[in-house]
């Protein structure tokens, strides 16, 4: 078991941001599912936990669980739900990283989820069609986040061709158009809230790509916030400070220079004295006389 966890950690650390987001989504799904199974064995339900992590459409309820605007985009209802979302995230996440950075993908995933969630809540509180289901409606899933990534990539490279099973090669701009039109056509279906969120995520993706083209990164504030949170939990070993300030190198260098200069002066005086003994005082030069005079004063 320990080897499996180590291998997963290694793959997570070595994977790009798209892979890491997939790991997080799958990890959350497995954890919530296991908790639900354990509680069911004791005739209990994890419905309360699921509801607290899902995004409610009713504003008064959202006020008491504001974290759900973030947590809902990592929650999924069932296996097929997470499977299709993660496949799209993997395919278009890799493609997105050809044209944008890893931080852009991380920031846009969150931004797309936030915009999708906001549009979902606003729509359910404005349109009379959704009013009967307003109090009980909640939403989960990474679809809005994934659609933001898809639309941003399509805006950046509209004529890039992707190969689809049964359809062959399709340009990104047509694929994005089909996805958005499908969501518009199914706004009044049983999953109307999900389709509204898709449109919100798609709009966020278009806004991001258009703004970045003008030199403005609308995901910067998200990445700065995430980096700040990450720095709080990252371990940094404390550097031991010396009890005393010791400057061995400087002191040794000063001593070496002083001794070297002293040695040169001593040798010079000895040479002058030898010359004085052999040839007398008048044989000394003016500089030698001065050096001898200065040395006699010390």
C-alpha positions as CSV (number, residue, x, y, z in Angstrom):
1,X,0.0,0.0,0.0
2,X,2.8,2.3,0.9
3,X,4.5,1.7,-2.5
4,X,1.2,2.6,-4.3
5,X,0.8,5.9,-2.5
6,X,4.5,6.7,-3.2
7,X,4.0,5.9,-6.9
8,X,0.9,8.1,-7.0
9,X,2.7,11.0,-5.3
10,X,5.5,10.7,-7.8
11,X,3.2,10.7,-10.8
12,X,1.3,13.6,-9.4
13,X,4.5,15.6,-8.9
14,X,5.9,14.7,-12.3
15,X,2.6,15.3,-14.1
16,X,1.6,18.6,-15.7
17,X,-1.2,20.8,-14.3
18,X,-3.9,19.0,-16.3
19,X,-2.8,15.6,-14.9
20,X,-2.7,17.1,-11.4
21,X,-6.2,18.5,-11.7
22,X,-7.4,15.1,-12.8
23,X,-5.7,13.5,-9.8
24,X,-7.4,15.9,-7.5
25,X,-10.8,15.3,-9.0
26,X,-10.4,11.6,-8.9
27,X,-9.1,11.7,-5.4
28,X,-12.1,13.7,-4.2
29,X,-14.5,11.4,-6.0
30,X,-13.0,8.3,-4.4
31,X,-12.8,9.8,-1.0
32,X,-16.5,10.9,-1.0
33,X,-17.6,7.6,-2.5
34,X,-15.7,5.6,0.2
35,X,-17.2,7.8,3.0
36,X,-20.7,7.2,1.5
37,X,-20.1,3.4,1.4
38,X,-18.9,3.3,5.0
39,X,-21.8,5.3,6.2
40,X,-24.3,3.2,4.3
41,X,-22.9,0.1,6.1
42,X,-24.1,1.7,9.3
43,X,-27.4,2.8,7.7
44,X,-26.2,6.4,7.5
45,X,-26.0,8.7,4.5
46,X,-23.3,11.0,3.2
47,X,-25.9,13.2,1.6
48,X,-25.3,16.0,4.1
49,X,-21.6,16.1,3.3
50,X,-22.3,16.0,-0.4
51,X,-24.8,18.9,-0.1
52,X,-22.3,21.0,1.9
53,X,-19.8,20.7,-0.9
54,X,-22.2,21.1,-3.8
55,X,-23.2,24.6,-5.1
56,X,-26.8,25.6,-4.1
57,X,-28.9,27.7,-6.5
58,X,-30.7,29.4,-3.5
59,X,-28.7,32.5,-2.5
60,X,-29.5,32.5,1.3
61,X,-28.2,28.9,1.4
62,X,-25.1,29.8,-0.5
63,X,-24.3,32.6,2.0
64,X,-23.9,30.0,4.8
65,X,-21.7,27.8,2.6
66,X,-19.7,30.2,0.3
67,X,-16.9,27.7,-0.1
68,X,-19.2,25.7,-2.4
69,X,-18.4,28.0,-5.3
70,X,-14.9,26.4,-5.2
71,X,-15.6,22.9,-4.0
72,X,-18.4,22.0,-6.4
73,X,-16.0,22.0,-9.4
74,X,-14.1,19.1,-7.9
75,X,-17.3,17.1,-7.1
76,X,-19.0,14.6,-9.4
77,X,-22.3,12.8,-9.1
78,X,-21.3,9.4,-10.5
79,X,-18.6,7.4,-12.4
80,X,-19.8,8.4,-15.9
81,X,-20.0,12.0,-14.9
82,X,-16.4,12.2,-13.7
83,X,-15.2,9.9,-16.6
84,X,-16.3,12.2,-19.4
85,X,-15.2,15.4,-17.6
86,X,-11.7,14.0,-17.0
87,X,-11.4,12.8,-20.5
88,X,-12.2,16.2,-21.8
89,X,-9.9,17.8,-19.3
90,X,-7.1,15.5,-20.3
91,X,-7.5,16.0,-24.1
92,X,-8.0,19.7,-24.1
93,X,-5.8,20.3,-21.2
94,X,-2.8,18.9,-23.1
95,X,-3.8,21.0,-26.2
96,X,-4.3,24.2,-24.0
97,X,-0.7,23.8,-22.7
98,X,0.7,24.0,-26.2
99,X,-0.5,27.6,-26.4
100,X,-0.7,28.8,-22.8
101,X,1.1,28.3,-19.6
102,X,0.4,25.8,-16.7
103,X,-0.6,28.7,-14.4
104,X,-3.0,29.9,-17.1
105,X,-4.7,26.5,-17.1
106,X,-4.8,26.3,-13.3
107,X,-6.3,29.8,-13.1
108,X,-8.8,29.3,-15.9
109,X,-10.0,26.0,-14.4
110,X,-11.0,27.9,-11.2
111,X,-12.2,31.0,-13.1
112,X,-14.4,28.9,-15.4
113,X,-15.9,27.1,-12.5
114,X,-16.6,30.4,-10.6
115,X,-18.3,32.0,-13.6
116,X,-20.3,28.9,-14.4
117,X,-21.4,28.8,-10.8
118,X,-22.4,32.5,-10.7
119,X,-24.4,32.3,-13.9
120,X,-26.1,29.2,-12.6
121,X,-27.2,30.9,-9.4
122,X,-28.3,34.1,-11.1
123,X,-30.3,32.2,-13.8
124,X,-32.2,30.1,-11.2
125,X,-33.1,33.2,-9.2
126,X,-34.1,35.3,-12.2
127,X,-36.0,33.1,-14.6
128,X,-39.5,32.0,-13.4
129,X,-39.0,28.6,-15.1
130,X,-36.5,27.5,-12.5
131,X,-38.3,29.0,-9.5
132,X,-40.1,25.7,-8.5
133,X,-36.8,23.9,-8.1
134,X,-34.8,26.8,-6.7
135,X,-34.8,25.7,-3.0
136,X,-33.6,22.1,-3.7
137,X,-31.3,22.6,-6.7
138,X,-27.6,22.0,-6.3
139,X,-24.8,21.5,-8.8
140,X,-21.5,19.6,-9.0
141,X,-19.0,18.9,-11.7
142,X,-16.0,20.2,-13.5
143,X,-17.9,20.8,-16.8
144,X,-17.8,24.6,-16.6
145,X,-14.1,24.6,-15.9
146,X,-13.4,22.2,-18.8
147,X,-15.6,24.3,-21.2
148,X,-13.6,27.4,-20.3
149,X,-10.4,25.5,-21.3
150,X,-12.0,24.3,-24.5
151,X,-13.2,27.7,-25.6
152,X,-10.0,29.5,-24.7
153,X,-8.1,27.0,-26.9
154,X,-10.6,27.4,-29.7
155,X,-10.3,31.2,-29.6
156,X,-6.5,31.0,-29.6
157,X,-6.3,28.5,-32.5
158,X,-9.7,28.4,-34.2
159,X,-8.5,26.4,-37.2
160,X,-6.6,23.8,-35.3
161,X,-8.0,20.4,-36.2
162,X,-8.9,17.6,-33.7
163,X,-9.9,14.1,-34.7
164,X,-13.2,12.9,-33.2
165,X,-14.4,9.3,-33.3
166,X,-17.1,8.8,-36.0
167,X,-16.7,12.5,-37.2
168,X,-13.1,12.6,-38.3
169,X,-11.1,15.9,-38.3
170,X,-13.0,19.0,-36.9
171,X,-11.7,22.5,-36.5
172,X,-11.8,23.8,-33.0
173,X,-14.0,26.7,-33.8
174,X,-16.8,24.4,-35.1
175,X,-16.4,22.0,-32.1
176,X,-16.7,25.0,-29.7
177,X,-19.7,26.3,-31.6
178,X,-21.5,22.9,-31.5
179,X,-20.9,22.5,-27.8
180,X,-22.2,26.0,-26.9
181,X,-25.3,25.6,-29.2
182,X,-26.0,22.2,-27.6
183,X,-26.0,23.8,-24.2
184,X,-28.3,26.6,-25.4
185,X,-30.8,24.1,-26.9
186,X,-30.9,22.1,-23.6
187,X,-31.4,25.0,-21.2
188,X,-34.8,23.7,-20.2
189,X,-33.9,20.1,-19.9
190,X,-33.6,18.1,-16.6
191,X,-30.0,19.3,-16.4
192,X,-30.7,22.9,-17.2
193,X,-28.4,24.2,-14.4
194,X,-25.5,22.2,-15.8
195,X,-26.0,23.6,-19.3
196,X,-26.2,27.2,-17.9
197,X,-22.9,26.6,-16.0
198,X,-21.3,25.3,-19.3
199,X,-22.2,28.6,-20.9
200,X,-20.8,30.6,-18.0
201,X,-17.5,28.6,-18.2
202,X,-17.4,29.1,-22.0
203,X,-17.8,32.8,-21.6
204,X,-15.0,32.9,-19.1
205,X,-12.7,31.0,-21.5
206,X,-13.5,33.5,-24.3
207,X,-12.9,36.4,-22.0
208,X,-9.6,35.0,-20.8
209,X,-8.2,34.4,-24.3
210,X,-9.4,37.7,-25.7
211,X,-8.0,39.6,-22.7
212,X,-4.7,37.8,-22.8
213,X,-4.4,38.7,-26.5
214,X,-4.5,42.3,-25.3
215,X,-1.9,41.7,-22.7
216,X,-4.3,41.3,-19.7
217,X,-4.3,38.1,-17.7
218,X,-7.6,37.9,-15.8
219,X,-6.5,34.7,-14.0
220,X,-3.5,36.5,-12.3
221,X,-5.5,37.2,-9.1
222,X,-6.4,33.6,-8.8
223,X,-2.9,32.3,-9.3
224,X,-1.5,34.9,-6.8
225,X,-4.1,33.7,-4.2
226,X,-3.3,30.0,-4.8
227,X,0.4,30.7,-4.6
228,X,0.0,32.6,-1.3
229,X,-2.1,29.7,0.1
230,X,0.5,27.1,-1.1
231,X,3.3,29.1,0.5
232,X,1.6,28.8,3.9
233,X,1.7,25.0,3.7
234,X,5.1,24.5,2.1
235,X,7.9,23.4,4.4
236,X,10.9,25.6,4.5
237,X,13.8,24.5,6.8
238,X,14.9,27.2,9.1
239,X,18.5,28.3,8.6
240,X,20.5,28.2,11.8
241,X,21.9,31.6,12.7
242,X,25.4,31.7,14.2
243,X,25.4,32.7,17.9
244,X,28.3,35.1,17.3
245,X,29.2,37.1,14.2
246,X,32.5,35.8,13.2
247,X,34.5,37.2,10.2
248,X,37.3,34.7,10.0
249,X,38.1,35.3,6.4
250,X,38.3,39.0,6.6
251,X,40.3,39.0,9.9
252,X,42.7,36.4,8.4
253,X,43.1,38.5,5.3
254,X,43.8,41.6,7.3
255,X,46.4,39.8,9.5
256,X,48.1,38.4,6.4
257,X,48.3,41.8,4.7
258,X,49.7,43.4,7.8
259,X,52.3,40.8,8.4
260,X,53.3,40.9,4.7
261,X,53.7,44.6,4.8
262,X,55.6,44.5,8.1
263,X,58.0,41.9,6.6
264,X,58.7,44.0,3.6
265,X,59.4,47.1,5.7
266,X,61.7,45.1,8.0
267,X,63.6,43.6,5.1
268,X,64.0,47.1,3.6
269,X,65.4,48.6,6.9
270,X,67.8,45.7,7.2
271,X,69.1,46.3,3.7
272,X,69.5,50.0,4.4
273,X,71.4,49.3,7.7
274,X,73.7,46.9,5.8
275,X,74.4,49.5,3.2
276,X,75.0,52.1,6.0
277,X,77.6,49.8,7.6
278,X,79.4,49.1,4.3
279,X,79.3,52.5,2.6
280,X,78.4,55.1,5.2
281,X,75.5,57.5,5.7
282,X,76.4,59.6,2.6
283,X,75.8,56.6,0.3
284,X,72.1,56.4,1.2
285,X,69.6,57.9,-1.1
286,X,67.0,60.5,0.1
287,X,64.2,57.9,0.2
288,X,66.5,55.5,2.2
289,X,67.4,58.2,4.7
290,X,63.7,59.0,5.1
291,X,62.8,55.3,5.7
292,X,65.6,55.0,8.2
293,X,64.4,58.1,10.0
294,X,60.8,56.9,10.1
295,X,61.8,53.5,11.5
296,X,63.9,55.1,14.2
297,X,60.8,57.0,15.5
298,X,58.8,53.7,16.1
